[in-house]
Amino acid sequence: MDSKYTVKVPNNFNLPRRIGRLGELAYNLWWVWNPEAQLLYRLIDRTYWETSYHNPVSFLRGVSRPALNAVLNDRYYLDMYDRVFKAFDLHMTTTDTWYSRTVPQHSQNSIAYFSFEFGLHESLPVYAGGLGVLSGDHLKESSDLGLPLVGVGFVYNEGYFQQRITEDGWQETRNTHIDFAEKPICPLLNHEGKPLTTSVDLPERKAHARIWLVQVGRIPLYLLDTNLEENTPADRQLNARLYSNDLETRISQEIMLGVGGVRTLRELGYNPTVWHMNEGHSAFLILERARELVDEGFSFEEAIARTRTTNVFTTHTPVPAGNDQFPLWLLEKYGSVLAQGIKLEREQFIDLGRQPQSWGDMFSMPVLALKYSDGRNAVSELHGQVSRRMWNFLWKDVDEDDVPITHITNGIHSASWLARRMRILFDRYLGVDWMQKVDDLDVWARAGNIPDGELWAVRNHLKRKLAMFANERARQSWSTGGVAPVQVVASGVLMEPYALTIGFARRFATYKRADLILQDFDRLLSIINNPSMPVQIIFSGKAHPADEPSKMIIQKVYRAVKNSRTAGRLIFLEDYDMNVARYLVQGVDVWLNTPRRPNEASGTSGMKAALNGVLQFSTLDGWWREGYNGRNGWAIGQDKEFDDTAQQDAIDSASLYETLQDQIVPLFYHNRTSDSLPVEWIAMMKESIRTLAPQFSTHRMVKEYMQQMYEPAMRAVKK
């Protein structure tokens, strides 16, 4: 970053000198994936750490001085403090990284990574779901591997939304303004000490955005914020919340992200070699990069040819309707300045992203990104097939199999999602350096060496934690008033810590079929209410505020949950976020996933569960189609698609009930040893960990991005 700009770190915590660096660490999210770093805050005041929602900035501002002074006399604490900061300093300063060892010839290159949302931690709620969490995990792994990467996105003044479920099961949304002074985020200032800003041209006006910094280990993430007095009221609301349905707001956001993001990096002194668009929201960066060269005297054709070799585009959406597209009248209104900048006439400009539809031509952001990027990938093998079929019309003279869209299957950042107790177990039996070899199959073969009793004890501990978490949330909900007794039951107050527990938690969308398990409600009741083999199912997730059909599915699920015949064995945890997700993927026994194939591009929640020894029970879609081997979990339905969705739903639901009743439940409860160990279940857990943990990690994923996308772009520049 250019030295004429400064980062204003509001570190005014007045900490004792011996532990003064806790304030510095609060503003680097390295602590998010380092359990001992989190313990440094938690051990000072456990209750207040929970009350502050695991936010070290808010925590240090409010924790009592006696609590801080107390740890100064705790030798165990001070030794941990010194150990944590030794590891932190090594992470931040070492030059011996996977990147430096693997591609030393590219030491001067860098990568810009653009995404509409980044899910890094619940303390910074500027994400909606899987796309954001994947982006956050990509940054964390890039820090671990030493990639010279910089992130660009939006900070949302009201985040996504808080969810409340009414007694009738309807999702209500609440938006609250985020106080950035209480978050691990820092403003950038110019040489006059004023907020550093960038700007873009919108119809008859300029829209300005200030720039914030979130430090993610070694990786800087710059977030744009349009809530400035010099903007129009409408522009001030551009990043009020995620995923507006208003098309004018949406295209303005995407111009700000793509064009404003490029200008932000230029302002800060960055000259990235590779430009990675995570989904099509930032695709206007292609035009801004071309404009820069047109201003230097190149034609548009020359400019786009020079830039496309270093553009990388990742598509996550197998459903055509899920891809951003704008009517031509709107593009003309908002894109005229962009067209002028690259010296194109109206039709030429529209042709950059034109996509014919039955109702007329549209301007498609994925089309723009696909046409003018040399690096293109889907996020699973099956999604690659779907994407090549879906976008075949862009390469009319090419067979579907030869459409130039490859796939890099998603992964998860293992250190962020692994339970602390499970990590201790892995440290003991996989080797102390296993975290540096997450994608090494030989390392994970050692999972078979973990004693059954120790693994089962950790799994039971995590399930008890989940039950306590649900119980405490129910208690708080009841104590604050405004909920009916049946809602307290629905939120898990009757949850048993030793019954077979199934988790279903993700964004509610119609194709994800959260209600598939309710197809034959009487049969479900007979399964969950078996007195000798009880089953409990926990649901959690949000529907987009404008997605009425998905909100109706939530209502259907919730009405089933509060049905007295379920005896409290169905649970709905409202206001799903990363914290709730962490308890669920670590604490349940089985992870249920029921997307209507082939609509799940990848999915990552099941990967997080698998890492923690949770067994998968999913349709053969997305990542599970690659991960399933017949011994590491269960499949729902068949490895095929159906033209008739009703037929597909009927076949899948029948498979779900049969597998659950005849295989999963008996395996959990039967064939136990004298000390109540389900040896066959534990064997399947070990097989799941052994096969899935290395394959579906960002450690593998980011390396593949480097080898298949980033390095070819870097080589192209050197030619």
N, C-alpha and C positions, 0 to 999 in steps of 0.2 A: 504494500500500500504506500502511496505517495506520502512523504514525511510532512508535507504542508497541511495535512489533515490529522486530527487527533481523535483518539477514542476517550470519551469521558466516562471513566469508571466511577460510579457514585459510591465508592467504598468508604462510607462514613459510619462504620459499625462500632467504633470505640472499643475494640477488643483488647484483652490483655496481650502484651507483646509476645509472650511465649507461644500463643496460638493465633497470632495476628494474621497469618496467611489464610485462615479460613475465609476471610473476606475476598481475597483474590480468587480462591477456588470456587466460590459461589458464582462467579461470572464466567466460569469455563465449564461447560457441560460434560467434561471428562468425568466428573463425579457421577454422572448418570449411570455409567456402565462399570463403575468400580465400587463394589460393595463396602470395602473398608472406608472409602472416602465418604460414603453416605453415613456410615456408622459414626464418623467424627462429629456429625451434627446430631444424630439420633441419641448418642450416649450422653450428650449434654442435658437434654430434656426430651424424653421419649414422647410424652403426651403432647408437648408443644410442636414437636416435629410432625406429628400426625395432624394437629390442628392447622398448621401452616401448609398443609398438603405437600409435604416433602419439598418445599421451596426454600433453599438456603438463604436467599436474599431476605424474604419475609421473616424467616426464622431468626436470623441474626439481628434484624431490626427490633424484634419483640422479645427475645429471650432475656431472662433476668440475669443481672450481674452475679448474684450468688451462684447460679447454675454454671456460669462461665468460670467463676473462681474455683468452684469445686473440682473441676477436672484438672486444674493446675497441680493438684496434689495427688493425682492418680497416675502412677507410674505406667500402668497398662495403657492408659489413654495416650500419654505423651509418647510412649514408644510407637504406638500405632500412628500417631500424628507424624512423627519423623519418617516412618516407613512409607506412609502415603505420599508425603511431599517429595521423598526421594524418587518414588515411582513416577509421580507427576512431572517432576523436572526432567527425568530421563525421557519420558514420552515426548515432552515439548522440545527438547534440545538435540536428541540423538539424530545423527545423519545416517546411521546404519539401519535402513528400513528395507522392507521387501521391495519397494519401488527402486530405491537407489542401487540395490544389489542386482535387480532383474533387468532394468533398462537404464543403466548409467548414461547411455548416449542421449537420453532425453531429459537430462537434469535441468535444462533451461526451459522446458516446456511446461504448460499448465493447462488445467481443464476447468471450464465453467459449467456448472450444473444448475439448470433452471427447473423449478417446480412450483406449482401453484400453492402447495402446502408442504409443511415440514413438521412431522410428528416426532419430537425429540424427547419430551417428558410431559407428564401431566401438569407440571408447574408452569408451562408455557403453552396454553391451550389455543394454538393457532393452526390446528389441524382438524380434519373431519374423520378420516378413516384410513383404510389400507394404503392408498397412494401416498398420503403424508407420512405415515409410519415407515413405509419403504424408503422414502426420500431421506428421512432422518437416519435410518439404519445405513443407507448408502454413505452418508457423510461420516458417521461414526467409524465404519469400516475403512473408509478412505484415510481417516486419521490414523487408525491402527497400522495400515499398510504403508503409510507415508506418501500417498498420492498428493501431488501438488494441485489440489482441487479447491475451488471456491464456489460457494453456493449463492444463489440469488432467488428471492421469493418475496412474498408479502407478509407483513405483520397485520393481523386482523384485530381491530379495536374492540370488537365484541366476540372474538373467537368464532366458533361454530354455533352451538347453542346448547343450553342446558335443557335436559329432558325431564318432564314430569308426566307421569301416567295418571289419568283421572280414575275414579272408581269404576267407570264404565269401560276403561281400557283405551281411551283416546290419548294420543300423544299431544301434549302441550309443550310449546317451546318458549324459553325465556332467554333473553339476551341481556347481558350485563357488561358494562364498559370495563375493560381491562386497564388497571393501573400499572403502566410499564415501570414506574419507579419501584414497584414491588416485585419485579420479574428479573430473571438473569439475562438482561438485554441492555445494551449500552448505546447511547446516541453518538453519532459521529459529528464532529464540529469542524468548521473551517478555520482559517487562520485568524478570523475575527472573533472566534469563540461562539459563532452562531451555528445553528443546525445545518449540516451539509445536505444539500438538496440536488435533485435532478428534475428534468421536466420533459414533457412530450407535447406535441401539438394535437389538440382535439378540435372539433368544429368551432371556429371563431374564438378560440381561446387556447391558452396553455394550461396544462395541469401539472402541478408540482408535487414532488414527493420527497420527504426527508428520508434519510438513510440510517437504519439501526444495524448494530452488529450483535450477532450471537456467536460466541466462540465455542466451537465443538471440537475439543481437543486441539489438534493442529489446524483444523479447518475453519476458516472464517465464513460465516453465513450472513449475507447482507439482505435485509428485509426492508421493503419500501412501504411508506406510510403517507397517504394523501390527506390526512386530517390536519390541514394547515389553513390558517386564516386567509391566505392569499388565493385559495381555491374557491370555486363556486360551491354552494351548498351540496349540489349533486356530486361534484368531484371529491368533496371531503368525505363522502360516504362510499367511495369506490372500494375501500378496503375495510368497511365496517364489519362485514362478515363474509364467510366463504359462500361460493356458489349461488350467486344471485340468479334469479330466473328472468330478470329484466335484461333484454338483449343489448340495450344501449349501455347499461352498466357493464355487462359482460365484455363487450368489445372494447370498451374503454379500459377495463382491467387488463385485458390481454395486450393492448397496445402499451400500457404502462409497464407490464411485466417484460414483454419482449423488447420493445424499443428503449423504454426507460432502464431496463436491466443492463442492456449493452452500454448505455451512456453512463450508468452508475459505475460499472467496472472501468470504463475509460477515465472517468473523473478520479477514481481511486488509484490510477496508475497501472491497472492490470492490462495485459495483452495476451489473453488466453490463446492457446493453440487449438484446443478442441472445445466445441460448444455443444453441450448435451441438453436436449430438450426432453424432459420427462413428461410425456404426454404433449398434446398439441397446444396447450394454453399459451406457451411462450413462443410460438412459431413466428411471430412478427419479428423476432430477432434476426431471422434470415434476411428480411428486407432492410433492416437497419444496418447490418453488416455489409450488404450490397451497396447501400447508399453511401457509406463511408468511402468505398472505392470509386463509386461514380463521381463523388466530389473531388477525387484525385485525378479524374480525367478518363477513367475506364468506361466503356459502354456497359449497359446492364448485363448483356450476355457475357462479357469478360468478367464482370464482377461476380456474377452468380457462379460461374465456372470456377473461379478462384476460391470462393467460400464454401461451396457445397462439399468439397473434399474433407472439410473439417467440421461439418455439421453432423451430429448424431441424434437420431430420433427414436424414442422408445414409446411404443403404443401399448396401452393397457386395456383397451376397450374392444371386445369382440362383437358388440352390438352396434350396428350403424347409428341408431338413434342416440347413442351415448357419446358420439363424437361431436365436438363443437363445430357448428356451421352457422353462417349468417346469411340473411337475405341480401340480395344484391343492392337494394336501395340503401340498406344500412351500411354496407361496405363502401358504397359511393360517398355517403355522408362522412364516414369516419376515415376512409382510406385515401381520400383525395390528396392529402398532404404526403402520405407515404408514396403514392403513385408519382407525384411531382418530383419527390426526392430521388427516385430511381429512373425518372424520365420515361415513364410508360403511359400510353393512352389507356382509356377506360377499359376496352376489351382486352388489351394486353395484360392489364393489371388483374382483371377478373380471372383470366385464364391461368394465373399462377395457382389459384386454389379452386377452380371451377369443378363442381360436382353436380351432374344432372340428377334431378329427382323427379318423381312423378308429378309433383306440384310446381315444378320449375327449377331452374338452376340455382344453386347455392354456392357460397364461398366456404370451403371446408378447411379448417386449420390442419387436420391431419394430411389432407391432400397437399397443401403447401409444404408441410414438413417432409412428407415422403418424396415429393418431386425434387426437392432441393437439399437433400441430405444423402451422402454416400453411405453412412452408417445407419441401418434401419433394423430394429429388432422387436419381436414380440417377447412375452415374458413366461412362456412355457412352450413345450414342443407342440401340444395340441393347439395352443393359441397361435403359434406360428403357421400351422396349416390353415386355421380359420382366417388369419390375417392375409395370407397369400390369396385365398379365395375371395375375400372381401374387397381387396384392392387390386385384383387382377386387371380391372379395366384401365388402370394407369399404365399398364404394360400390355397393350392389346395384342402385340405380336409374340408374346412370350407365354409358354405353357404355365398353367397354375403352379406346378411344382418348381418352376424356375423363376418365379417372381422374386426379386432381390430383397426379401425380408427374412432374416434369420431369427433365431430365438436364443435368448439367454434367460434361463429359468430363474425366477426370483429366489431370494434367500432372506434369512433374518440375521440380525446382529446378535450372535450367541451370548455375548457378555451382557447385553441389555435385557435379555428375556429369560436367562437361566436363574432359577431360584438359588439363593445363597447356600442353603443346605445341600442342594444338588451339586453346586459348584465345589463345595468342600469335598464331597464324595468323589467327584471327578478328579480333583487335585490328588486325592489319595490313590486312586487306582488307574488313572490314565497317564499319570506323569505330571510333574509340576509345570511343564512347559506346553501342556496340551493346548492351551489357549492360543499359542502361536502356530499351531498345526491343526486348526479346526477342520480343514478340508482333507486331512490325511486319513485314509481308510485304515491304515495299520494302527493308528492311535486309537480309533474307535473300536477296533477289534478287541481291545482290552476291556470293553464294557462287560464282556462275559466273565471277567474276573471279579466283578463287584459281588460280594456275598448277598444272597437273596434277602437275608434278614435285614441288612443295612439299607438296601435299596427300598424295601417295603416300609421300613421305619421312616425313611425320609418322605416317601409318598404319603403315608398316613399323617405325618406332621403337616405337610402342605395342605392336605384335605381338611384337617382341623383348623388350620389358619383361615381357609376359605369359609368354613362354617362360622367361625368367630367373626369374620369380616361381615358376612351377610347378617348375622345376628345383631351386630353393633349398628349397622346401617338401619336395620329395622327398628331398633330401639330409638335411634336418633330421629327417625321419621315419625315415630309415634309420639315422642316427647315434644316435638315442635308443633304438633297439632295439625289439623287440616286433612288427616287421612282417616279412612274408615278402618275398623278392625280387620276386615277381610283383606285390605291392602297390606297390613302388617304381616299377615300370614303369607300373602303372595310374595312378599319380599324376602322370605327365607327364614323366618323366625322358627319354623319347625324343622329346619334342615338337620339331618343326621350326619355325623362325621364319619360313619363307617359303612353306610349304604353305598351301593354302586352309584356313582354320580356321573352324569353325562352333561357336557357343556355345549351350548349353541350360542355363540356370541359373534356378531358381525353387523355390518350395515344391513338394515332391512330393505331389501329390494325384491320385487316380485319373482325374479328368476332364481333367487336364493332359496325360495320355498321353505321359509321357517315353519309353515303350517303343514308340511308334508307328513310329519309324524302325528298329526291330528286327524288324518284322513279317516281312520277307523278308530274313533275315540273310545269305544267300548273295549276294543282289543288293547289299546294303549293302557286303559285302566286296569285290565287284567294283568298286564305285565308289571306296572309300577306298584301295584298294591298287593303283590304276592307276599304274604307275611313272612315266609322263610327266605325270600330272595328279593327284598325291596329295591326299587330303582327310583332315583330322583333326577330330574332334568332341570337344569338352570338355563334360562334364556336371558339374553341381554343384547341391546343394540338400538340404534336410532334409524329412523327413516328421514329422508330429506323433507324439510317442512312443506315443500310444495308437492310431494309425492303422495297423493291421496290413496292410491291403491296399496302402497306399502304401509301406510299408517293404518289401513283397514286390516292388514295382516297382523300388525302389532295388536290391534284391538281383539282380533280373533284369538291370538295366542294368550293374551292377558285374560280374556274371559274364560278360557280353558284353565289357566293357572288358578284363578280364584274360585273355580267350581269346587264345591265341597266334596264331591266324589273323588277328587285327586288326593285328598287327605294331606294336603300341604307338600306333596311330592313333586309338584311342578312349581317352579320359582321364576320370577322375573326381577332381575336387578336393573333398576332404571338408571338413566344418565351414564351410559356406557362411555368410558374413556380409557386411557392407557393404564391407569391405576386399577380399574376394575378388570381390564383385560389381563393384567399381570396376575392377579389372584386366580382368575379362571383358568388360564393356560397352565398355571403351575399346580392348581389344586384339584381339578376334576380327574376322573379315571379314564373317560372316553371323550373324544372330541368329535362332535357330530357336524357334518357339512353336507348339505343337500342341494347344491345348485343344479339347475336344469342344464345338462350338458348340451352344447359346448360354450355356455355363456360365462363361465368363471375363467377369466384369463389365466390366473394363477392361484390367488389366495395365499395368505401367509400365516393366518392365525393357527392353522393346524401344524405348521412347521414349529411355531413357538411351543405348542403343546407337546409335540413329539420330543423336542429337546429335553423336556422335563419328565419324560417317561410316560406321557399320556398317549393312549392308543387311539388310532384314527379309525373313524367310521364314516366313510364319505363316498359320494358318487365318483366315478372315474373321470373326473374333469380337472383341468388346471394341473397343479403340481402333483396331486395324488395319483394321477394316471401314470406319472413317471416313478413315484415313490413306492407304490404298492407292489409287493412281491408274493402275496399270499400267506406270508408268515409274520408280517409286521403290523397287522391291523385288518380291517375288513372293508370290503367294497359293497356299495349299494348299487343294485341294477347291473347293467351290461356295459361293455366297452363299445358302445355304438350310439348314434343319434336316431331320433324318431321324428318323422314329419308331423305326427299327431301328438301334440303335447299332452292331451288327456290320456292317451295310451302310455306315454312315457311316465307320467305321474302315477298311473295305476301300477305299472310294473315296478317302479322304484319304491313306492310305498309298501307293496307286498314284500319286496326284497328286504326292506328296512325292518318290518315287523318280524319276518322269519329269522333273519340273522340275529336280531336283538334277542328274541325269545329262545331260539334253539342253540345259539353259539355263544353270544357275549355274556348273557346273564349266568348260564351254567358254568362257563369257564371261570368267572369271577368268584363264584360261591362254592363250587365243588372241588374235589381233589386237593383239599388242604392238608398240610402237615399237622402234627400234634401241636405245634406252636402257631397254627392258623395262617400259615404261609400258602398262598395260591401259586404253587410252583410253576404250573403251566402258564398262568397269566404273567408271572414275573419273567419267564423265559421269552414270552412275546414282547414284553417291555424292553428287554435287553436287545432283542433283534431289531425292534423299532429304533432304539437309540443308535445302535451300531450302523444301521443302513441309512437312516434319515438325517441324523445330525451333521455328518460331513457333507452330504450332497446338497442340502438345502440351507446353506449358510451364506451370508454376504461375503465371508472370507473366500469362498469359491466364486460367488457371483461377481464381485468387484474385480477379482483377478481376470475373469472372463471378459468383462467390459474393457479392461486394460488391454488384454491380448487381442480381442476381436474387433474392438471399436476405436479405442483411444490411440493405441500404438500405430495402426495403419494410417490414421489421420495425421499423426505426428510425422510419420515417414513421408507422407505425401507433401508436407510442407517443406521438408528438407530436399526434395527433388528439384 
